[in-house]
Amino acid sequence: MDQVDRIEELDEAACLRLLSTVPIGRVVYTEHALLRVVPVAFQVEPGGRLVLALLPGSPVLRVLDGMVCAFQADRLDEHSRTGWSVVVHGTAAVVRDPAAHAELLRSGPRSWVTEREPVFVRLTSELFTGRRLHPPAVRDPLPHGQVTGE
């Protein structure tokens, strides 16, 4: 297996499965023409939407509501040189409906930063890209045909 064969492109279903295995990702958006990246707690909803738990009063809330943004999460293992990364592009919207907010307080993601009640943002996923890095092939340490103990 050469180096290119180690990289597997993932479909939407695989991306969603992998995203559901981690609690933290990074929302990527623009503010004053600059890219911003903020780590956030999140979870995957049925249908592929993501729910982000943001701090009340966070400047990111003003910018994200109604905007197109990206979201990235990954899990990498430095020792085995394996892992995956998923990027989701979509439109973000602050959850304003009181009943939906109450339900997310019961079952939604929890902020890792504070115990304060979060503000929830739904990211309606429009494009998924994902890659999985498989372990490197085990190389035969001896040239072909050479036998040990000779």
C-alpha positions, 0 to 999 in steps of 0.5 A, spaced: 500 500 500 503 506 498 502 513 501 496 515 497 492 508 498 492 510 506 487 516 505 480 514 504 475 519 502 468 518 506 461 519 504 456 523 508 453 517 512 460 515 514 462 522 516 456 523 520 457 516 524 464 519 526 462 526 528 457 522 533 463 519 536 466 526 539 463 531 543 468 537 541 469 540 534 471 547 531 466 552 528 469 556 522 466 563 520 468 569 518 468 576 522 471 582 519 473 579 513 478 574 517 477 567 519 475 565 526 476 558 529 472 556 535 472 550 539 465 548 541 461 542 544 456 539 539 452 533 537 449 530 531 441 530 530 437 525 526 437 528 519 445 530 519 444 537 522 449 539 528 447 542 534 452 547 537 452 549 544 455 556 545 456 561 551 451 566 552 453 573 550 458 570 545 460 574 539 460 568 535 452 568 536 451 575 532 456 572 526 453 565 525 446 566 525 443 565 518 450 565 515 454 559 512 460 557 516 464 550 516 465 545 522 470 541 523 472 535 528 477 529 528 480 524 532 487 523 530 492 518 533 499 520 533 502 513 535 499 509 530 499 515 525 491 514 523 485 518 524 479 521 521 477 528 519 470 531 517 468 538 515 461 540 514 459 546 510 452 549 512 447 554 514 447 556 522 441 558 525 440 560 533 435 556 536 429 561 538 423 556 539 422 555 547 420 548 546 426 546 542 430 550 546 427 546 552 428 540 549 435 541 547 437 543 555 434 536 556 438 532 551 443 537 547 450 538 548 453 541 554 458 546 554 465 544 557 467 551 559 461 553 564 455 550 567 451 556 565 445 555 560 448 554 553 445 558 547 444 552 541 445 553 534 443 548 529 447 547 523 443 545 517 449 541 513 449 542 506 456 539 504 460 533 507 467 532 506 471 527 510 478 523 510 480 517 514 488 515 514 489 508 515 495 505 518 501 505 514 503 498 510 508 493 514 514 493 510 518 487 509 524 489 512 528 484 508 529 485 500 525 480 496 528 473 496 533 474 502 532 469 508 534 470 515 539 465 518 543 464 512 
